Amino acid sequence: MAGSRERVRVQGRELVVTNLDKVMYPETGTTKADVLAYYAAVAPVLIPAAANRPATRKRWVNGVGTAEAPGQMFFQKNLEESTPGWIPRASIRHKERSNQYPLVNDAATLTWLAQMGSLEIHVPQWRVDPHGNPMNPDRLVLDLDPGEGAGLAECVEVARLARAILKDVGLDPVPVTSGSKGIHLYAGLDGTQSSDQISDFAHELARALEADHPDLAVSDMKKTLRTGKVLVDWSQNNAAKTTIVPYSLRGRLRPTVAAPRTWSELASPRLKQLDYREVMRRVKDGKDPFAVVSRGGGHVEGHPDGGSPGGASPDSGSGHRGSATADGGSTDPRLEKYRSMRDPEGTPEPFSADRHRADPGAGTIRERFVIQEHHASRLHYDFRLERDGVLVSWALPKGVPTSGGQNHLAVQTEDHPMDYLDFEGTIPKGQYGAGTVTVWDHGYYECDKWIAGKEVIATLTGADGGGLGGTRKFALIRTGRDSDASKSPEQAQWLIHLMDRRGHGAPAAAGASSATGAPAEPKEKEGPPPASARTSHGGSAASSAEAPPPAPSALPDFTPMLASAGTPADLRGMDWHFELKWDGIRALIIGDADRIRLISRNGNDMSASYPELTDRACWPEQSFTADGEIIAVGPSGRPDFGLLQTRMKLTKAADVAKARAATPVRLMVFDLLSDAGEDLRRLPLRKRRERLERLVWPDGCPVHLSEVLDHEVEHILESARELGLEGIMAKRLDGRYVSGERTRSWLKLKFERTQEVVVGGWRPGKGSRQGSVGSLLVGIPDGATLRYVGRVGSGFSDRELKELRLQVDTLARKTSPFAEVPAADASDAHWVTPRMVGEVTYGEWTGGGKLRHPVWRGWRLDKNADDVVAESG
């Protein structure tokens, strides 16, 4: 791994690793390349210890530094907006917000974390199931931390004493030298007890050690009590706590590791903390003392004195996770629902969960899927994706969608065992799901995105002659109306949407008619679409199966590609072209033989508001779809977003004609999506731009090609700043056009920080604003909630202030739409339905996640509330 930048392929994922020669540990000269090599070497043993556990990271972007000048550490929970979609993750709800945590389930994710400077990876003692729900802990941990005057030898002595107690209750712990000062003791559990029960048990064990060995062990956290003793820290069994994962590096002066050890090693007088090179050699030699814990197993039986420590109840009847039962099934707790609903003596359905993943993809991360046609009391299709050893399943009452213009209802059902992948047969009458099951299609899928319990995007490649007819990309999105946390994930309602991924044939019409020729079931009314599918008019972009598909000319799949925030440092090593960042509103231009239409980012037709841009004579003669930006140029000759506000809301011909004379607009075209019926989006930008420039563009029209700037990026930025422009756009020349997705192929390099916000309330004005709006309370969608980010009271024009009160009054509601608002801001607030989107400038984000010094910039009528995301600065 030489050089400072490499493009690498890990398990079928392509990553760019940068700054490979950066020294991360100055004391030893250990570089970023060394860190990446270490994590690649230990991935086979680290991943089983971390898999499906929400990972918190400690990042040292510029290295750990020295004793005199320590490097800056960033403690990070939530994933950035720029995180690749394929990173597995889980959305975990906290008191004030939901965070998306990565799941270190594969070597590609581990490489990405290391590339981001994540030296330390911390995880809880519990895992999430494929629905994103926290499970009971499957391991117990004791952190033996020596106080001043004590050391590793004292920790070993306490570890032996703790082991004796744990063995008495059926647990044999594995020691891990922490890479810091002490030792961690781990024991595998069977997952039948809660975090509170295990935490209570660990607390009682720590107290017992302290009572029996008061000169050696202490269970109280107070530092004054720890001198010369070893703290038995039991608290990391709390559901909210995390511990450094075994095999993780430590962000200390030297690259030490949280290294699993054997008990014979602990007996050595030469015992010491291990560095990364020593651990790499151990792994290469096949040593993994932690494997017994990673595999799970064990349960807390009664305490030796006949009681149950801390309330942890005996469980003499349970075996370890994954052990076979007499009926050939499994005790995997995720399949309890499946087993409880079926009689193994009465149904031919499989009960085994022991089939392991077989991946023929030569290193590519591909998991299996099956879609089954199920003639039960009503015909439906069962859509099943392999995930962590089970099949996560949805029932599709109306079948598999065959058009991107229609969403179908998907009802999540219980997880199924892996042997269901090839199940076909008849389930007898009287049994759950009675009827005939046949395989409609099966194959492998690539996971593009999996936010457990919320959203799944997967590209399925079916069998030759299968119902899919090739390769198809689907999105599954959980609707908000059943998001009550008290409800079971099974029977949750989702929508399944066919995305734009064409295969080598057209799919069979699943749901229109079955593979066996059976007629489709009568259509039923489906639930409302998720907020992301609604238009600003309150309708649905794709609601029920009863809604007619959009006209072909509407090109429903042609939704705008979105850019991410970036810096010049993100541009190294790839070919980019640069354009000015036009300070206007996005428009898709759809031209056919007769007319030109302008479609906003949220799907609204804006043609009536800008008639000067829809003159057919100003555009190429053939049919096409283009992407561009509508701008209004101010007296200074620069785009003026505030000026454009005067045109955005107008639709009446007389109002438009008057405003057109006062505020002329232009359309800057920068991409070509289709040409004479040919879809160009799979072409690289280089070729799309060539096709765009070859079109015939009449003179004398307010339509212009966005100029490509042929200079070094530093010079372009300097000139754009001098001209008072918003910034520039950097676009990868080899990048494809990915409709509807935010990508790192387009980067926004902005001088001024701006943020789109959703209005959720307002506070009355005082003084000159008496009777009007004093400030708006604004937020950003965060999962199913609206996260409060502050109030904005400056930047409004007199005209906007006059209109504001009328606007907010029409959307009045009684309750706050925000997850939480400070009492001071909520004291005299009036709440509104969160539909209106605006844009503000701001100084920075505060530590509490609020906007500092926001100033109103204008309305974003071209965007829905669900389009708003937190900019990364």
N, C-alpha and C positions, 0 to 999 in steps of 0.2 A: 504494500500500500504506500507507494512513493508519491511525492509531490504534495501540493497543497490542496488539490481538488480532484475528486474522482467521481465518476458515475458508476455506481455499483448496482448489482441485481441480487436481491436477497429473497429467496422463496417466491420468485416470480414478481416481486415488487422492485421497481426501479427507484433508487434514491440517489441524491447528490450529496456527498459528504465533503465538507469544506474545511479549510484551515487545518489540514492534517498535521502540519508541523508545529502547531500551537502547543506550547508547553503548558500542560495542565497541572503538573506537580513539579514546581521549580526545584525542590530539594533533591529530587531524583532524576530530573530531566524527562519525566514521563510525558509523552505527547498525546494529542488527541487521537492520532493514529494508533498508539498503543492501547488507549482506552477502547476504541472500536474493536481492535483485535481481541482484547480481553473478553468483551461482552459477546463477540462472535464465538469464542472458544467455550464459554460457560453457558451459552444459550440452552443446550440440551438439559442442563441440570437446574438452571435458574428459572426457566419458564414453568416447569411443573410446580415450583415453589410459589410462583407469583400468579399463575393463570387464574383468570376470572375474579381477581381481587382488585378493587379500585386502587390505582396506584397514585400516590402522592410523590412528587419529585423534589429533590433539592438540586438546584442547578448552579453550577459555577461556570458561567459563560466564558469568563476570561481566566479560568484556572483558580486553584485554591490559594495562590499567593504564598507568602512566607510568614514566619512568625512575626516579623517586624511590620509587614504590610499584607495582612490577610486579604484574600480575594473576596469580592462581593458574592454573597449567596442569595439566590432567589428561591423561596419556598412556594411551590406551585401546585395547586390542586386542579383548577379548571383548565380545560384545553383551550388553546388559542383558536380564533376563527380560521387561521391559516392551516390548521391541522389537516393532513390528508384524510379524505373520506374513508379510506380503507383501514385506518387505525381503529381496532375494536374498542368500544367504550361503553360505559354505563352512566346513566343520569341518576345521580343520588340527591335526594331532597334533603336540604338542611333547614335550619330554622328560618332563615331569611331568603334563601334562594336555592335553586338546583344547580349543581355543578356536574359537568361532564368529565369523568375520569377515564384515562386510558386503561385498558386491560392488557397486561403484558402476556399475550397469548401466543406470540410467534416471534421468530428471530428478526423479521423485518421491523416490527414495532420496537423491539429492543435496540436495534441499530438506529432507528429514528430518534429514540430517546437519548442515546449516547451522542448522536450528532447535535442534538439541542443542548448539550452540556449537562445532561442529567446524570451526575455521578452517583447519587444515592437514590434508590427506589424504596419507598416505604409502603407497606400494605397492611390491612387489618387481618384478623384471624378468621374472617368469614369471607365467603365468596358470594357472587351474585349468580342467580340462575339465568337462563337465556331470556327471561322476561325483564331482567334488570332488578329483580327483587332480592334484597339481602337474605341469605340463608343463615341457618344457625352456624356457629363457629365449628370448623372441622379440625381445629388445633388449639392447644393451650400453650401459652408462653410465659416464662418467668425471666425477667431481666435482672441478672445479678450484677449490681453496680458497686464497685468498691469505693468506699469513702476515703478521705485523706488518711494516710497511714496504713491502708490496706492495698492489696494488689491482686494479681491473677491467682496466686497460690491460695489466698483466702476464698476467692470465688470458687475455685475447684473444690475446696472443702465443703462449702455450702451446697454446691451442685451435687456432691455425693449424698449429702443428707437429704436434699430434696428428692433425689432419685429414689432413695429408699422408701419414702412416703408414697411417691407416685406409683412405684411398682406394687405397693400394697393395695392400691385401688385399680390395678390392671393396666397401668400406663407405664411404658418404658421410654423415658425422654431421650432426645438426641441433643448433645451440647453443640453450641455454635460460638466460637470465639468471635466477639462482636466486631473486631476490627478497630475498636476504640480502647476501652479499659477492661471490660468485663466479659461475661459469658451470658448467652441466652440459652434457655432450656426449652425445647419444643416437644410436645407430645401430641400424636394424632388422636382425634376424637371421631365419634361416629355421627355427629351432627344431629343428635336427638335432643340436645339441651340448648337453652338460649345463652346469649352473651352474658346476661345478668347472672344466670346460674353458674356459668363457668367462672365469671369474675368473682363471685362470692366464694366459690370453692378455692380459687387461687389466693384470695385474701385470707381465708382461714388457714391455708397451708403456710402462708408467710408468717401469720401470727404464731402458728405452732412452732415453726423454726425459731422464731424470736424467743418464745417462751422456754424452749428446751436448750437454746444456745445463746443466751443474752449477751455474751461477750463477743459473739461472732456475727450474728444476724440481726437485722432490724427491719421492721415492716413499715415504719413511719417515714414519710418523705422529708421531714425536717433535716436540713443539713447539719444542724447542731448535734443531732443524735447519731450521726453516721461516722464520726471519726473513729478510725481503726476497725470499722465493721463493714459488712456487705449489705447493701440495701437489696431486699428481695422485692423488686418492683412487680407487683401483681396487676397493676392498673392497666397494663396494655392489653388485657383481655376485655376491657370495656369496648363496646361496639363502636364508639367514636374514636378510638385510639388506633395508631398504626405503629408497626415495628419495621426496622430495616429488613428487607427480604434477604434470606440466605443467598450468598454469592454476589451480593451487591458490593461495589466499591464503597469506600468511605471518603468523604471530602475532608480528610485530614492532611497534615503536611506531607505524609508519605502515603502511597497508594495501597493502604491495607484493605482487607476484605472481611465481611461478615462470613466466616468460613466454617461450615459444618465439620465436626471432628468426631473421632471415636473416643470411647471411654478409656481405652488403653493409652491413647495420646494424652489424655488429661492426667494420667498417672506419671507422665514424664517430668522430671525436674527442669527440663529445657523447654517446657511449653511456652510459647509466645504467640502473639498475634501474627497472622500470615499476610504477606503482601501478594499482589496480583500475579506475579510470576510463579510463586510457589503454588498458588491455587490452580493456575493453568496447568502446571505439571501434574497435580493430583487428578484433575478432571481427565487429562489425556491418558493417565494410567487407569482410568475406570473407577476412581474412588468417588462415591457419592453417599456419604453417611446419612444425608437428609432424605434419601429416596423413600425410606419407610414412612416418613411423615407426609411427603408429597403424595404418596399413594393413599393416604388416609388410613383410618383404623383405630380401634380402641374405644373404650367408653369408661366413664367415671363410675365405678362401683361404690359400694358403701365404704365409709372411712374405717380404718382398722379397729377403731374403738366401738364400732357398731353404728355410729351415726353417719350422717351424710354431710361432708364439709360444706359449709356455706349454703346449705339447702340443695346441693346437687344430689338428685335422687338416684337410687340404684337403677340399673337397666340391664338386668341379667339376661334378658331375652334377645338382645340385639347383637348382630355381628357387625363386622366392619363394612364400610362402603364398598359396593361392587362385588361382594361375595355372593356365590350362587345359592339360590334357595332350592328346596326340594323339587319345585315345579319347573326348574330350569330358568327361573326368572332372575331378578336382581333386587337387592335392597336399596338401590339408588333412590334417595328420597324424592328426586324429581319425577319419578315414575309412580309414586304412590297413588296419585289421582287416577292414572291409567289403570293400575291394577285393581283399585277399589271399585271401578266401574265394570269390571269384566270377570267372568268365571272361567278359569283356565280349563275346566272340564266341559264347559258348554260352548266354547267358541274356538275356531281354528286360528284365531289371531295369535301372533307371537308374543311371548312374555320375556324374551331374552334381551339384555342390553349389553351383551358382551362383544358385539362385533366392533372391531377396531377400524379406524380410518385407513383405507387403502387409497393412496394418492398416486395416480399414474402420470401426473403432470410434470415430471422431471424437475421437481423443486418448486413448481407453481402452487400457490395456495388455492386449492380447489376442493370443495367439499360437495357432498352428494345431495341430490334432491329427488323427490318423487312427487308427481301429481297423479292422484288416483280418482277415478270416476266411481262414485258411490251411489248406487241405486238403493237408497234407504227409503224411509217413508216419503221422502221427497228427493229427487235427484240433486246432488251437489257434487262439487269437486273438492278434494282434500289436497292442500298445498303444503308440502313438508320440506323443511330445510334442515340439514345436519348442522348441529351446533353443540360442540363440547360433549359429544357422546350420546346425544339424544336427538330426536327429530322434533324441532319446534314446528307446530302445526296450526293451520288455519283452515276453516271450512269456507268455501266460496259458493254461496247459494245460487249465484247467477253465472258461475263458471269463470274461466280465465278470460280477462279482457283482451279483445282483439284489436282495439283501437285506442290511441292515446286521447281521443275525445270523450271517453267514458271511463269513469271510475266504477269499480264493482265493490260491493260490500264484502269484507273478509271478517269472519268471526274467529278469534283465537280460541283454540281448544287445548286440551291437555297435551303435554309432551308425550311422544310415542317412542317406543324402543327402536333401536337401529335396525332390527330385523324386519321392521315394517317397510323397509325400502323396496322389497320385492314381493310384498304380500299381495296375493290375489286369492279370492275365494268367496264363499257365501257365509255370512254370519247368520246363524239360525234365528228364527222368530223367537221373541221373548228375551233375546240378548240385546245389550246396548248396541245401537247402530245396525240393527238387523237389516240384511240386504246383501247385494252382490257388489264386490269391490274388484275393479280391474285397474291395471296400471295404464294411465293415459299417456304419460311420458315420464322419462327418468334420465338422469345424467349427472353432470357436475355443474357447480355454479361458482362464480367468483364473487366474493363479498366486496361490494364497493363501499358499503356503509352499514354499520349495525349499532344503533343506539338502543340498547336493550330495553324493551318495553315501550319504545316510542317510534322508532323508524328503522326500516331495513331497506337497503337498495342492493339488489343482486342481479347479476347477469347469468342467465341460465342457458346452458347448451344441452339440448335434448338429444335423444337417440335418433338415428336414421329412421324416418317413417313415423316418428313420434308426433304427438298432437301439437307441440310448439312449432314444428316445421323449421327448426334451426336454433339460432341464438336470439334470445329476447331478454330485455332488461326490464325489471319490475321494481316499483317502489311500493312498500307497505307502510302506511302511516296510520298511527293510532289516533282516533278521533277524540276530541276533548270532552265530550259529554259523558263518558264513562270513566273519567280519570280520578274518581274518588279513591283515595289511597287505601281505604278500608276494604275495597273490593278485590276479589281474587283476579289474577291476570287471565285465567281461563274465562271464556265467554266475553272477553273484551272485544269491542267493535273497532275494526280498522277499515281502511279503504285500500284496495290494491289498484295500482295505476301502471299501465304499460308505457314505458319510456321509449325514447327513440333509439332502439338498437335493432337493426334489421339483420335477419339471418339469411340462410340460403333458400328459404321458401316461406310461403305464407302460412300462418298458423291455422289449425283447424278451429272451427267455431265452437269452442267449448262453451256450453251454456246455451248456444243456439240450437245445437243438436248434438247428441252424444256420439262417441266413436262407434257405437253399435247401432246407430240409427234411431235411438229412442227420442221422442219429441221433448223439447225443452219444457221445463216447468213454467207455469204461469208467472208472470213478472209480479214481484211484490214491491211495495214502496220501501226504499232503503232509507237509512238515516241521513242526516245532513252531512255534507262534506266537511273535512277539517277546515280550520280557518284559512290555511294556506291555499285552499282551492276556491275560496269565495272571491267574487269580484267586489269592487267598491260600491256597486249598486245594491249589494245585499243578496244578489243571486249567486249562482254557482257556476264555476267554470266547467264542471263535469259532475253533475249531481247524481240523479238516479238513472237507472237503465231505461226509464220511460222517456227521458228527455231526448229529442232528436239530435243526432250528431251535427256538429257545425258544418256549414257549407264547405266544400273542398277549398274554395278560394280563401277561407279564413286561415288556413295553414296553422292549426291549433298548436302544433309541436314547435313552431318557430317562436320560442320565447327568448328574451335577451340573455346572453351570457354575461356574467357579472364579474367584476374585478375585485381584487384584494388590495389592501393597503401594503405598501412596500417601501423600501429604501434603496439607494444606489448600491448598497452592499449586496442586495439580493440579485443583482444583475450579472454578477461575475460568472464567466465560463459558459454562457449561452448566447445565441444570436438573438438580438432584440431589434425592433424598430421603435421609434419614438414619435409621438404626436402630442400636440397641445391638449391639455385637459379642458374641454369645452364646458363652461359653467352654465349648463342649461338643463333640458329634460330629454330623456332618452326617447327615441322613437324607432319602431320598426316600420319600414316603408314597404308596402305590399302593392305591387303594380301588376295589373292584368291588361288586357287589350283595351279596356274602356276607361279605367279610372285608377287613381292613386289613393291609397288609404294610409293613414298614420295611426299606428297602434301604440299606446303607452306601455310602459313596463308592466303595469298591472292589468293589461288587457282591454283598456278602454279605447274606443275609437275617437281620436282627437281631430279628425279631418275637418269638422265644421269650424273649429277654432282657428285653423291656419289655412284658409283657402288659397293663399298665395303659394303654398308649398304643394298643393294637390293639382296644379295645372298639368294635365297629361303631356302637354307639349314640352314641359321642362325636364322630362325624364326619358330614358332609353325606350325604344319602341317595344321591345319584347317583354314578356312577363318576367318578373324578378322579385326577390325579397332582399332588402338591404337593411343595414343597421346604421343609425346616425344619432345626432343630437340637435335639437332645436335650440337656437340661441337668439337673444336680443342684444344688439350692440348699442352701448351707451354713447354719450357725447365724446367720451375719451377714446372711442374706437375699440374698447375692450368689451367682452361679453359681460352682461350685467344681469345677474340672476334676479335681483330685486325688480328690475324693469320688466323682466319676463312675467313676473307675477300678475301684471295688469292684463295679460292676454290669456293666462291659463284657465280662468274660470268662465270665459265667455263662449256662448254657443249661439245666441240669437244673431241673425245676419246683420241687423242694424248696429248692434253693439260691436260686433266683430269688425265691420267696415270702419266704424269710427276709430276703434283702437288700432286697426291696421295702419291707418294714416299716421297716427301718433307714435306707434311702436312697431316698426317693421321687424320681421324676424328672418332668420336664415336657417338652412338645414345643412349641417356638416355631415357628409356621408363618409363612413370609415370602414365598412365591411360589406361583403356580398355573400348572402346565405344561399340564394338560389338564382339560377340564370336559365331562362327559357325552359322551366320545369325541371332542371337538373339540380339536385341538392348538393351544395358545395361544402357543407359543414365539416365533412370528414377530410377535406383537403387542408394542408397546412396553410397558415396565414399568408405565407409568401406567394402561393399560387392563387389564393382568393383575391389578394391585392392586385395581382397581375390581371385577373379577369375583371375586376372592378375598373381598373384604369383603361381597359380595352373597350368598355362600353362607350357609346356615343352620348356625350353630355352637351345639350344645346347651350348656347351662350345667352347672356342677358337674363338669367333666372336666379332667384335667391337660393339656389342649390349648389353646393360646392363640395369638392372632395377634400377631406381632412388631409392636410399636407403631412408627408413623412419627413421628419427633420433629420438631416444627414450630418450630424455633428456628434462629438463626444457628449455623453450625458451630463457631465459637469457644466459644459458650456451651455447646453440647452437649458438646464435648470437655472443657471445664472441669468440668462437672457429672459426666461419666463418670469423670474422674480422681479427683474428690472421693469418689465412691462406691466407688473401688477396682476399677473394671471394667477389662476388657482393652483396650477401645477402642470405636470405632464403625465402622459400614459406611456408605459413600456409594455410592448407586446412581443411575445416570443414568435419568431418567424416560423418555427416548426409546429406551433400550437394549432390544434383543431378548434372549431367553434362548438362549445358544449352548451347547448340550449338549457337555460334555466338553472345553471349551476355557477357557483362562485369558484373561481379557479386562480391558481398562481401563474397561469400563462399570461394574464393581464394584471399589471400592477399599477396602482395609483400612487404617484409620488407627489404629495401635496405639501404646500408651504403652510397653509392654515389648517388647523384642526377643525373638522366639521363632523357633526353627528346627526343622523336622522333620529327623531324621537316621536313617540306616540303621546298625544294629549289625553290625560286621564282625569284632569280636574283643573279648577281655577280658584284664585282667591280674589275677593273684591278689591277694587282700587280705592285709593284715598286721595285727598287733595284734588288736583286737576283731573284725576281719573275717577272721581266719585261717580258711582253709578255704572262704571265700566269694569274692565278686567285689569286687576293690578299685576297679576303674574299667572302663568300657566304652570301646572304641575305635570311633569312629563316622565315617561318611562321607556323602557326597552323590553320587548317580549323576551321571556326566559322560560322556555318550555311552555307549560300551560298557564304561566302567571305573567304579570306585568311588573317588572322590577323598577322601583322608583329610583330615578337618577337626579332629581332636583327640580328646582323651579326657575323659570326664566321670565324676567319682567322688563327687559330692555331690548331695544332693536325694533320695536313696532312703529310703523308709520301711523299718522293720525287716521288715515283711511282704514288701516287694519284694526285699530282699536275700536272704531265705530262698528265694524263688522263682527268683531270677536264676540261681543255679548250676545248677539243674535245667533251666532253659530253654536256657542256653548249651550245656550238655552234650549236649542232644538234637540240636543243630545243628553239632556239632564237625566241623571239616575240617582237613586237614593244611597247606594253603597259605593265604597271605594273600589276601583278596579285593580288597585295596586296590591302586591303581596304585603307590603308594610310601608307606612309613611310615618316619619317622625311626628310626634304630637304637636310640636310647634307649627309645622307646616299644615297639619290636618285640622287645626283648631277652628278655622273659619272657612274651610274649603268647601267648594261645591263640586260634586263629582259628575263626570260625563262618561258616556259609552266610548270606549277607546277605539275610535275609528279614524280620527284626524291625524295625519302625519305632517310633521314640519321638520325643519332643519335648523340647527344652531351652530354657532362657532363657540369654542370653549378654550380655556387655558390648559387644563390637564384634568386627569381623573384623580380624585382624592383617594386616600387609602380606604375609605369606606364605600368606594364605588359610586361616588357622585360626581357630576360635572362641576368643575370649578369655573366661575365667571361665565356662564353661558349667555350668549346674545342671540336673539331671534334673527334668523336669516330669511325665512319665508316658508310658505306651504309647499308640500310635495304631493300635489294632487295626482301625480303619475304613479304613486306607490301606495300599496295597502299596508295596514298595520303589521301584517305578518311578514312583510318584506324587510322590516327594520331589524338590523343586527348591530351589535356593538363594534364600532371601528376599532382597529388595533393601534391607532395613533399614527 
